[in-house]
């Protein structure tokens, strides 16, 4: 088995992640903010420490402003729908995932907001000059992916964040493909809301994500879920204090314990992981760049991208080739539109999509060489 679908979810995880999830289920099991006993206090300590670790990793604003969510899609919906007011204008890029595109589109169809699209070129790069010109005082917020889940192209979040800061525009970043791998500095990039999943480059379990907020915007966000918080239970309204205001119901504590372990592991290995993945993506790109009959979506080299390589077999059926990759080589990939039709339209690969090879920290050179061999074989067969 060769797992090259880390863009969907990372696998395998560091051993400490599974150990931590099991430890919570087997030995802890208690809720937090509900019970006044030792196990509950101990679990609460792990939750607080996990918030602090994530905030430190992203140079965020501290544990109070690090909100746990069920995942990245929830976090992005929370930002977009919790912010939107009648008549707002929101800008998104031409490389967005449906986790941004669909909630924005929904609100526009309901007549609540106007959505503008910052253009991208066929390599997935933001057309920066045009995009910056679109960001003016009429815009309420810019929501932008940090790296495309299709092409791996990195977006210029520092430049866009600076422009948003100058024009008093809120700036939200979807870090699904970068958090835990590519360094992110919320403050330097003027990021008001940073959304991340726990299960991709953060190497934690599925079902847990985080939303990091700038304290200056918390008063502008309306909770989209209301319920029990274990605090101020006498009140009909959600409490004002954070993070309680944005966290209703029982938290995913097994997920948080696993995320605590993965963030701790990354604190020691993040740079090593990044360098390893960049080495492997360079190896793949250098070996297939000139293969006849394929097109690589995005940047031609490892520069300016994360370890995601999408291949369009120009004379073959991408879906059938993805099936053959698994059947003949044991290579697991993702084929199609990757929940990102906007990106494929920008890249010129819509509606057929691509076969995506997404590399993780535990892939080896031998596995990449097998993938290279398979790509060459299927390209040659498709050309005959």
GITANOR-V806530 format. One line per field, one symbol per residue. ss: DSSP state (H for helix, E for strand, L for the rest). Layout:
BEGIN
ss = ???
END
This chain:
BEGIN
ss = LEELELLLLLLLLLHHHHHHHHHHHHHHLLLLLLLLLHHHHHHHHHHHHHHHHHHHHLLLLLHHHEEEELLHHHHHHHHHHHHLLLLEEEEEELLLLHHHHHHHHHHHHLLLEEEEEELELLLLLELHHHHHHHLLLLLLEEEEELELLLLLEELLHHHHHHHHHHLLLEEEEELLLLLLLLLLLLLLLLLLEEEEELLLLLLLLLLLEEEEELHHHHHHLLLLLLLLLLLLLLLLLLLLLLLHHHLLLLLLHHHHHHHHHHHHHHHHHHHHHHHHHHHHHHHHHHHHLLLLLEEEELLLLLLLELLEEEEEELLLLHHHHHHHHHHHHLEELEEELLLLHHHHHHHLLLLLLEEEEELLLLLLHHHHHHHHHHHHHHHHHHHL
END
